[in-house]
């Protein structure tokens, strides 16, 4: 039987219906509901502390006009972290390994920051395309380069998240397959490989959280340039 390591990234379907919508809905069922009590449980307290600290650090360099995005950024951060972490469980599907989904998140949010900049302060927004003090001969070239770099931003956001998660899942599957094959042949090597697999899994947990944070952090930097 041929083993295809990329089968885990195929979107599951039931009776021809893609189940990615179900995978995207599941994280919201795991979040604790808000309560009107003065004293909440430990989970709600920890969640509130994390959200307040994250929002404070993320919006610290942004002026008051950009603080309207606080709820959106925090929700997106929690959503991506939950999707990435659930994808590390066995026999699960990780929607954020799909480039189409990541681009669907990156392009509208990036475009919103650009539109806000062009509407509120068009001179300042267009000024990023041409640094001050540029020699006259380099002006056309720099405008083209800066325009290309501007439109590459959403692609970089989506590809970065997809590539990091895909690479991590492939490494875990490769090492797990190697440990399974080596177990009857060389038990000692298999144990060492399993230890390496455990350490790699811990690393992937950190990568899942860091990549979600980087995704939202870069969006906040784009917003900072246009607000």
Secondary structure, DSSP 4 states (H G I P E B T S, - for coil): ----GGGGGSPPEETTEE-HHHHHHHHHHHSPPP---SS--HHHHHHHHHHHHHHHHHHTTS-GGGGGGHHHHHHHHHHHHHHHHHTTSTT---GGG-HHHHHHHHHHHHHHHHHHHHHH-HHHHHHTTS-TT--GGGHHHHHHHHHHHHHHHHHHHHHHHHHHHHHHHHHHHHHHHHHHHHTTT-HHHHHHHHHHHHHHHHHHHHHHHHHHHHHHHHHHHHHHHH-
